[in-house]
Amino acid sequence: MLRGQFFESMYVSEFAADAYPGEIADIVRVARATNALTGLTGVLLFDGNLFCQQLEGPETTVGHTIAKIAVDHR
């Protein structure tokens, strides 16, 4: 059973040209741990250049996570 507000967001972003491929594993590792602690679920797709991510969970948590992603240089 879900309690409280449930929010969903999807975005597409481009992998930075100056980022190294190993950073993708770092992104996934940190996201899995953080999402488990904050109650977020979703899916992350990566085609070698573009990320497409769908996040769902408490509205404030989704908003905070999207704001952090927006300033990530990778």
Backbone torsions as a table, in degrees:
resi	resn	phi	psi	omega
1	MET	NA	132.7	175.8
2	LEU	-85.6	139.2	176.5
3	ARG	-121.9	142.8	179.4
4	GLY	79.2	-167.0	-178.2
5	GLN	-80.3	140.3	177.4
6	PHE	-117.4	132.1	-174.9
7	PHE	-132.5	148.9	-179.8
8	GLU	-132.5	141.1	178.1
9	SER	-144.3	146.5	177.0
10	MET	-135.3	141.4	178.0
11	TYR	-145.2	164.5	173.5
12	VAL	-127.6	135.1	177.0
13	SER	-141.1	160.7	-177.1
14	GLU	-101.5	136.2	176.1
15	PHE	-67.9	130.0	-176.0
16	ALA	-62.3	138.4	-178.4
17	ALA	-62.1	-29.9	-178.1
18	ASP	-93.1	3.5	177.9
19	ALA	-82.9	152.0	178.7
20	TYR	-99.1	149.9	-175.1
21	PRO	-56.0	-31.1	179.5
22	GLY	-62.3	-19.7	179.1
23	GLU	-66.5	-24.3	179.3
24	ILE	-62.9	-43.5	177.5
25	ALA	-62.6	-38.0	177.3
26	ASP	-63.4	-43.9	179.5
27	ILE	-58.7	-48.2	-177.9
28	VAL	-65.4	-43.7	-178.6
29	ARG	-60.8	-49.1	-179.2
30	VAL	-66.7	-42.4	-179.4
31	ALA	-62.0	-42.6	179.5
32	ARG	-60.8	-45.8	-179.1
33	ALA	-66.6	-46.2	-178.8
34	THR	-65.7	-44.4	-179.1
35	ASN	-62.2	-38.8	178.6
36	ALA	-63.2	-37.4	-179.8
37	LEU	-75.1	-29.4	-173.5
38	THR	-103.0	-2.3	177.2
39	GLY	82.1	21.8	177.0
40	LEU	-91.8	145.9	170.6
41	THR	-133.6	171.0	178.2
42	GLY	155.9	-158.6	-178.5
43	VAL	-144.5	144.1	176.6
44	LEU	-124.8	123.0	176.8
45	LEU	-112.7	142.4	179.3
46	PHE	-141.1	127.6	-177.6
47	ASP	-106.1	14.2	-177.5
48	GLY	100.6	-16.7	178.8
49	ASN	-137.5	-42.1	-176.5
50	LEU	-112.9	141.2	170.4
51	PHE	-101.0	140.8	168.8
52	CYS	-128.3	119.5	-178.0
53	GLN	-128.6	138.4	173.5
54	GLN	-117.3	125.8	178.7
55	LEU	-118.1	146.1	175.5
56	GLU	-145.1	145.9	-180.0
57	GLY	157.1	-159.0	178.4
58	PRO	-59.7	137.5	-174.1
59	GLU	-55.8	-44.6	-178.8
60	THR	-64.7	-37.2	179.7
61	THR	-69.5	-43.1	177.1
62	VAL	-61.9	-45.4	179.6
63	GLY	-61.1	-43.6	178.7
64	HIS	-63.0	-42.2	-179.3
65	THR	-66.3	-43.0	177.5
66	ILE	-61.9	-40.0	178.6
67	ALA	-63.2	-40.2	177.7
68	LYS	-65.9	-41.7	179.5
69	ILE	-63.7	-38.3	-177.5
70	ALA	-61.2	-26.4	-179.5
71	VAL	-103.5	4.1	178.9
72	ASP	-74.8	123.8	-177.1
73	HIS	-68.0	-17.1	-176.2
74	ARG	-76.6	NA	NA
